[in-house]
Amino acid sequence: MLQYLPPHLKDFIAREVAAGHYESEEQVIVVALERLADDDDDRITVAEAVAESRAAMDRGETFEMTDDFFQQARERAGENSRRGHRVSDDITY
């Protein structure tokens, strides 16, 4: 199965299996391909979000991101955290 891979990738796979991170060479490849597929899904999701944002801007649905806006976001995040709701790692308060 690994015969078509360059030597540095064969070595990497062997090291991962030897270290006990994976049970087999096949598992390393399957996990890598699943992550690649997830990345593709993420890229599609981001592209869709960007397209929707651009459409909203075209419709005039915008607002200014001022210091007051960010302060209100931090306050909402703090309140959500106190209520036990998960707060994005991007938010600090």
C-alpha positions as CSV (number, residue, x, y, z in Angstrom):
1,M,0.0,0.0,0.0
2,L,2.8,2.4,0.8
3,Q,4.8,1.6,-2.3
4,Y,3.7,4.8,-4.1
5,L,4.6,7.1,-1.2
6,P,7.9,9.1,-1.1
7,P,10.4,7.8,1.4
8,H,9.9,10.7,3.9
9,L,6.2,9.9,4.1
10,K,6.9,6.1,4.5
11,D,9.3,7.0,7.3
12,F,6.8,9.3,9.0
13,I,4.1,6.6,8.9
14,A,6.5,4.0,10.3
15,R,7.5,6.4,13.1
16,E,3.8,7.1,14.0
17,V,3.0,3.3,14.2
18,A,6.2,2.5,16.1
19,A,5.4,5.3,18.6
20,G,2.0,3.6,19.2
21,H,0.0,6.6,17.9
22,Y,-1.7,4.3,15.4
23,E,-2.3,0.6,15.2
24,S,-1.3,0.2,11.5
25,E,0.1,2.0,8.5
26,E,-3.4,1.9,7.0
27,Q,-4.9,3.7,10.0
28,V,-2.4,6.5,9.6
29,I,-3.4,7.0,6.0
30,V,-7.2,6.7,6.8
31,V,-6.9,9.3,9.6
32,A,-4.9,11.7,7.3
33,L,-7.5,11.4,4.5
34,E,-10.4,11.9,6.9
35,R,-8.7,15.1,8.2
36,L,-8.2,16.2,4.6
37,A,-11.8,15.6,3.9
38,D,-12.8,17.6,7.0
39,D,-10.6,20.5,5.9
40,D,-12.4,20.5,2.6
41,D,-15.7,20.6,4.4
42,D,-14.4,23.5,6.5
43,R,-13.3,25.4,3.4
44,I,-16.8,25.0,1.9
45,T,-18.4,26.2,5.1
46,V,-16.1,29.2,5.2
47,A,-16.7,30.0,1.6
48,E,-20.4,29.8,2.2
49,A,-20.1,32.2,5.2
50,V,-18.1,34.6,3.2
51,A,-20.6,34.6,0.4
52,E,-23.5,35.2,2.8
53,S,-21.6,38.0,4.5
54,R,-21.0,39.6,1.1
55,A,-24.7,39.3,0.2
56,A,-25.6,40.9,3.6
57,M,-23.3,43.8,2.9
58,D,-24.8,44.2,-0.6
59,R,-28.2,44.4,1.1
60,G,-26.9,47.1,3.4
61,E,-27.1,44.8,6.5
62,T,-23.9,46.1,8.1
63,F,-22.9,47.7,11.4
64,E,-19.8,49.3,12.7
65,M,-17.6,47.2,15.0
66,T,-16.8,49.8,17.6
67,D,-15.2,49.4,21.0
68,D,-18.8,49.6,22.4
69,F,-19.8,46.6,20.2
70,F,-16.9,44.5,21.5
71,Q,-17.6,45.5,25.1
72,Q,-21.2,44.4,24.7
73,A,-20.0,41.1,23.1
74,R,-17.7,40.5,26.1
75,E,-20.5,41.2,28.5
76,R,-22.9,38.8,26.7
77,A,-20.1,36.2,26.7
78,G,-19.5,36.6,30.4
79,E,-23.3,36.2,31.1
80,N,-23.5,33.1,28.9
81,S,-20.5,31.6,30.7
82,R,-22.1,32.3,34.1
83,R,-25.2,30.5,32.8
84,G,-23.2,27.5,31.8
85,H,-23.3,28.1,28.0
86,R,-20.1,27.4,26.0
87,V,-18.3,30.6,25.0
88,S,-16.1,30.6,22.0
89,D,-12.4,30.6,22.6
90,D,-12.2,33.8,20.5
91,I,-14.1,35.8,23.2
92,T,-12.3,37.0,26.3
93,Y,-13.8,39.0,29.1
